[in-house]
Amino acid sequence: MMKGFKSLSLAVAMIAIPAVSPLATENTKSVYITIDSDALAFSEKTFGRRVESIETKDGISVLKIDEESIPWLSLLMHRNFNRCGGFMVHDDKEEALEQLDSQDGAQLFAKNNMFADYTINQENLVKPLVNEVKADNILATITKLSSFKNRYYKGEFGKQSATWIKDYWSGLVKNRTDATVEFFPHSQWDQPSVILTLKGASDETIVVGGHQDSINGSFGGATSTAPGADDNASGIATISEVIRILADSSYQPQKTIKFMAYAAEEVGLLGSKEISRSFKQKNVNVIGVMQLDMTNFQGTKDLDIVMMRDYTNDQQNNFVGSIIDRYVPGVKWGFDKCGYGCSDHASWHSQGYPASMPFEAKMNDMNHNIHTARDTLAASNGNANHAAKFAKMAVAYIVELDR
């Protein structure tokens, strides 16, 4: 149990979480976060002196908060706002305030503008690839990743699972001379992100990613049990199946395709924030980003895939919907909102890149076993049939956007 959080951990165990205001210690480090303003009063009431409101603009607030409170905030945002995360952690106060100022600049550009030709006309290429999706392959990868005690970003298991992903992806593309698999190291924590690149003839870049880390909200950090089968072994397994299909088919990309397994999403989108910022600094021409975070729990009865409208690109969202209609027949899709900073797509959106977040259910119907030891395959009926729909969609998205 984390020092100073006994009262909070008892409160977390209850359905109705009362206010707590544990006092910070002398050695407590503070960090700056941006968060939806609708969660501001809740955060201030819950964390008391551990949080300080700095500034609010356009529905987003900058807060100064004790670093050791971040895992609890992640849990409480999920419990109270149906958000997986729901905030972004920043390097310093200046970066957090800069995030506020970008609300009416890069982010509006990322939401409203077209970045690619969204014509759908590659049926002869797409259909044979979509037919190669195997749910059993996705199931096997979820089983392996959820067998780690946890994939916590500051622990040994988080490093081990990242190494397993890198080795697995490397094996999938071992016969490709146009493929590289690399760690993207992060200096402030142990777990690296993983990036697989299929180099195309053009430097225009398509990104498909999901976070690899897992967390247990009752907390214990690096020693907790957090299998994260749905959140987000399912997303990484779905991406892995897409990689396998493209690699085995000898598909030759026109544009450069990058697959990413982000570190440290659960504690403020840290890994994707560093990667997307580095891409922006290098002027990488990213024309499309798809985030796969939780793909295997069908919580909404009348919908299979739910496109998040907020902090995403409207034109690309409609393109993905048309992709589903054309290439994943029988799959029903719709729209919802997930709030600020709910997954790694928000990192790319904040840098002005077009992002989409197809999700497994409406937010009110999401898998409520996540962030606990109960996030196992059993919650998804022990199969990966729902995730297979996302793999088909992602394959079609890549090929249509690539041509």
N, C-alpha and C positions, 0 to 999 in steps of 0.2 A: 504493500500500500504506500502511495506517495505521501511523504511527510506533509502534514498540515491539511490533509484532505479527508480525514476520517468522517467528518460531518457530511461532506459532499458525497463520499462513496456510499454512505448510508442512504442519502437522499436519492442517489442514482438508482439504487435498488428498488425504490418505490415507483409506482406509476405516476403519481403526481409529485413533481420535484419541487420541494420548498426552496425558498431563497436561502443562500448561504453566503457568508462573507468572511472566509478565512483570511487571516492576516499574512502578508508577505514577510519572509525572513530577510535579514540583511543582505544575504548573498543571492537573492532571487534576481535573475536577469529579466529585463523587460524587452518585449518586441512590439512592433507596430503591425497592425492588421487593418485591412479594409473589410467591411461587412455590410450587409443590407441594413438600412436604417430601421426596417421593421423589427430587427433583432436587437436594436440598441438598448431599449429600456430593459428587455429581458436580461441582456448581458450585464448591465449595470446592477440590476437587482440581484442577480445570481452570484456575481463575483465580487461585488462590493469594492473594497479598496484595491483589489487586484486589477481593476480596470479603470481607465481614464479616457473619457471622450475628448478627442482633439478637434475634429472638424467634421461637418456634414455638408454634402453637396450632391444635388441630383439623385437623392435616394440612397447614397452610399456614405458610410461613416468611417472615419479613421479612429481606431482605438489603440491605446497603449495598454498592454496586458502582460502579466507575468508569463514567461515562457512555459513554466510548468503547468499552467492552466490550459494550454492549447489542446491536449488530448481530451480534457473534460469538455471544453467548448465544442470539439468535434462531436462528441457523444450527445451533448445536450441539443446541438443544432439538429441532429438526426431525430432525437426523441421529440422535440418540440416543434420543429419546422419542416420535418420530412426532407431534410437536406443532407446529402452525403458530403460533409465538409461545410460549405456555406460561407467561407471566408478565404482571404488570401493573406499570407504572411509576407512581410516586406523586409528588406535589408536594414532600412532605417526610416526615420520619420520623413525625410525628404522624398524617398521613393514612394511612400504611402500617399503623401500629399500630391505627388505627381500623378498617381493613379486617379485621384479625384479629378484633376484637371484634364485628364485624357477622356473623360466620359463623353464630352461633346466634340471630340476630335477623332482620333484613330478608331474608337469603338463604334461610333456612328457610321464611319466609313466602312468598317468591317461588317456592319449589319445590313447596310442598304445597297451596297454596290455589287455589280457583277464582276467576277474575277476570271471567268472562263466561259467557254462555249458550252451551254448546257443542253445542246441537242443530243437526243438519244438515237443512235444509228449504228451501233456496233453489235447487233444481235447475233451475227454469225460467229463473232469472237466470244461474246459473253455467255451464250447459252451452254456450250459444251463445258466451260469452266464452272459455271454455277452447278451443273449436274454432278461435278466431282466432289462437292461438299459432303463430308462424312461426319455425322454426329458422333460416331464412336471415337474418332480421332480427337474431337473436342473434349469428349468425356474423359479420355485418357489423360489429357493435359491438365484438366481441372483436378482430376484425382491426384496427379503428381504434385501440383502446386499446393493443393490444400493439405497435403501430407506433411508439409513443414509445420512445426509448432506455431509459427507465425512468420510473417514477412515484414516485420517491423523495421522501419527505416534506420533506426539506431541500434541494431543488434546483429548478432552473428547469423541468425536465421535469415535476416533480410539480405545479407551479403551472399549467403549460400544459395538462396532462391534466385537472386539476380544472376549468379554464375551459371546456375542450371538453365535459365532462360537463354543466356548468351550461347551456351554450348548447344542447346537444343536447336536454336535458330541457325547456328553455324552448320549443324548437321543437315538441316533442311536445304541449305543452299550450297552444299559442299561442291557440287558439280557446276556451279555458276561462276564464270570468270568476271561477271559484271556485278557481283554481290560482295559486300563487306558487312561484318558485324562487329560493333565496337561498344565498349563502355563509354558513357558520358559521365565522368567522375564529378562528384560534388564535394567541396572542401569542408562543409560544415556538418556532414553526417556520413555514416558508413556505407549506405546502400547506393551503388551507382545506377543510373538509368542505362538502358540498353537500346541501341539504335542499329537497325538493319537497313542498308541502302541497296536498292536495285538501281544502278546507274543507267539513265536513259540518254538519248541523243541530245535532249534539251535540258537546261538547268532549271526549267520550270519544275516545281516540286509539289508532290502530293504526299500528305502526311496522314497515316492511320495509326492511332495510338490508344493506349489505355494504361492505367496505373497498375503497378505490380505489387505495391505494399499492402499490408493488412494491419488492422488494429483491433484491439478488444477494448471497448469503452469502459468496462469495469476497472480496467487498467492494471498494469503490471509491466507495461512497456515491452522490453525485449524478452521477458520471461513469461508473458501471458500466452494463453491459448487463443489463437486467432486464425482459424483455417482459411477464412475468406474465400470460400468456394465460389460464391456469387460475386462478392466484392473484394478483389476483382479478378480472381483466377478465371472466371468465365470470359471476361473481355480479352485477357491475354491468350487464352486457349482459342478463342474465335479468331484473333489476329494470326495466331500460329497456323491455323488451318488455311487461312487465306495465303499466307506465305508458302505453305506446302503446295497448294494448287498452282500458284504462279510459277514456282520453281520447277515442279514436275512437268508442267506443260511446255517448258522452254519459252514461255511468254517473253517477248522482247519489248520492253517499255519504250515509248517515245519520250516521255517525260521521266524525271527522276522520282522514284517512289521510296519513301522512308517509313518504316514501321518502328514504333517506339513503345518501350515499356518504361513508364515514368516511375521514378522513385518519389517517395514522400508526398504523395497526393493527400493522404488522410490528415495531414497536419498543416494544410494551407497551400496546396498545389505547388510545393517548393520545387520539385524536379522539373515539371513542365514550365514553370516560370523562368527558371534559368535557361532552359533550352530555347524557348520561344524568344527570350530577350537576346540570346546569342545569335539566333537566326536573323532577327531584326537588325542587330548591329552589323552583321555581315551582308545585309541586303539580299538575303536569300529570297527568291521569288516563289513564295508558297501560294499556290492557286487554290488549294483546298485542304481542309483539315477535317477528319472524322474522328470522333472520340467514342470508344467502345468501353463503357464503364457499367458493368452489370448487364448481362445479356441472357441469362438462363432461367429467370423466375418470371413466369407469366402471371402477373398479379391482377391485370385488368381483363375481365372476361371477354369483352367485345373488341379488344385491341391487342395486336401482337407487338407492334413497334410504335413508340411514341416519340415524336420529334419535339425537342425542346425549343420553344420560340425565343426565349430570352438569352442574350449574350451569344447569339448565333447569327448566321447570315440567312436572310429570308429567301433569296434566290436559290442558294444551295440547298436549303431545306426542302423547297418545292421540287428541286431536281432529284433529291434522294427519294422523296415520295413517289415521283414518277418512275424512278428506278425500281422501287418495290412493286408498283403496279405492273410494270412490264416483265420483270424477271423473277419475282417471287409470288406467283399467282396463289390466291387464296389467303394471303397474309393481309390483315387489316391494319391500317396505321392511322394515326391522328396526331394532335398537338397537345402540349401542356407547357407549363413553366416550372423551372426548378430553382429559381432564385440565384442570387449572386454567388459566384465562386463554388458552384455545386460540383464541378469536376474540371478536368484539365483543359477542356475546350475554352474555358474562360481565360486561361493564360494566353492562348493564341489570339482570341478575340481582343484582348486588351492591347495587343501589339498591332492591331489593325489587319489581322489575317482572317479570311472567311472560314468559319468553323460550324460544324453541325454535331449534335449530340442525340443520336437515336438511342432510346432507352427501352428497358424491358417492360415498363408499366407506367401508368400515371403515378405521380409522386405520392398521392394518398394511398395507392395500392401497392407500393414498393415492398420489397422483402424486408420485413422488420426483424429478421434474424441477423442482419449484418451488424458488424462491430461487436459480435458476441461469439462464444464458442459454438453456438448453434448454427453458424453460417457454414453448413455442410451441403453436400450433394443431395442429402435426403430431403431438404426443403424444396428441391427442384425435381422431386420424384425419381432421383437417382439416374437421370438421363440428361442428355444435352440437346434435346430436340428443339427447344426454343432458341438456344444459341445458334443452331444451324441456320435459322432464318436470317440472323444477323450476318453470318459468314457469307451467305449467298448475296445479300444486299451489298456487303463491303466489296466482294469481288466485282460485282457489276459496277459499283461506284468508281472503282479504280480504273477499270478498262474504259468505261465511257468517258471519264474525265481525262484519261490519258491520250485519247485519239482526237 
